[in-house]
Amino acid sequence: MKQSLYDPRLAARPRTYAAADGDWHIDAALSEISIQFAVDPSQYLGTTVMPIVPVAKQSDRFFIWDKSYWFNIPDTLRARKTRANRVETAVSSLSYYTDNYALEESIAYEDLSNADEALALEESTARHIMQLMMADQEARIATLYTTAANVGSGVTLSGANQWSDPANSNPISDVMSGKSWIHLTTGQRPSTVVVGQQVNDALLLHPDFIDRLKHVARGTEAEIQNAIADIFGVGRYLIGGAVRENAAEGLPTSASSMTFIWGKRAVIFHVPSAPGRNIPSASYAFRWRPAGFTDFVVETKDDDDIKARLKRVNYFQDEVITASQLIYLVTDAVA
């Protein structure tokens, strides 16, 4: 039996989705609640650091222009009664394949009936699967950006050079070196610096930043991040604060092994504010939505065969490093 929810907040921006079968419907309200309360944008960076490109096919190829043809300066002087010098360009291609990522969780009818507030139980389930989906995406994207084979250049810090050594390290100079490398190599000025939570904490205690940040009015987190972006000379300074559990499920708390997904690293790179044709970008997330599927929202279905209400989230995506020269990695930025 279908169930519909009305949320007046969504009336001004209606959305329709094709469900996999007629018994599924979209929990628009639960999707919004999951985004607002379960996923903190300051921790789960996701596609804010990897722009989404909607695609019409599950797999395809895209063009990569040869950089050298854009920066070799030709002889433009033309003699009388001669043709202008002719220039050429060259392109290669890369491919993508969008895999389907999905999670489903069930709530027994008995639990719905026994719960003091059945809707709270449904919201918790929706938040749970949405957060797991976001964490999985975050881990994939962070791994791509922080794998040495995927980046154009970088440096591994040690000892007194690590930013956790306030007396001897120079984080501003290290970031400027990365920016200069990207600019010289590609002609593009990097747009973004992403640091792991522990790296950010060290920077806030570093004398180079304490002196520069003391004049920030109010000193809210957003204002401090904007101020650090200004210090580094980039449009965005983002903190990768998401964590993951590395121990198996069901073990005692004493066996817990939590780590930050972005680790003790800093990544300097360039991505555009929005994807576009012939716009350089370090990476893109190719997102496909075939007929009969939804796209990263919470769905609900009653399954009378198992006497449970199901919640599901799914999407098709492939994350691709499209220009490694637009990425500079600082490994072991802090001890």
Buried (B, 14 or more C-beta within 10 A) or exposed (E): EEEEEEEEEBEEEEEEBEBBEEBBBBBBBBBBBBBEEBBEEBBBBBBBBBBBBEBEEBEBEBEEBEBEEEEEEEEEEEEEEEEEEEEEEEEEEEEBEBEEBBBEBBBEBEBBEEBEEBEEBBBBBBBBBBBBBBBEBBBBBBBBBBEEEBBBBBBEBEEEBBBBBBEEBBBBEBBBBBBEBBEEBBEBEBBBBBBBBBBBBBBEEBEBBEEBBEEBEEEEEEEBBBBBBEBBEBBBBBBBBBBBEEEEEEEEEEEEEEEBBBBBBBBBBBBBEEBEEEEBBBBBBBBBBEEEBBBBBBBBBBEEEEEBBBBBBBBBBBBBBBBBBBBBBBBBBBE
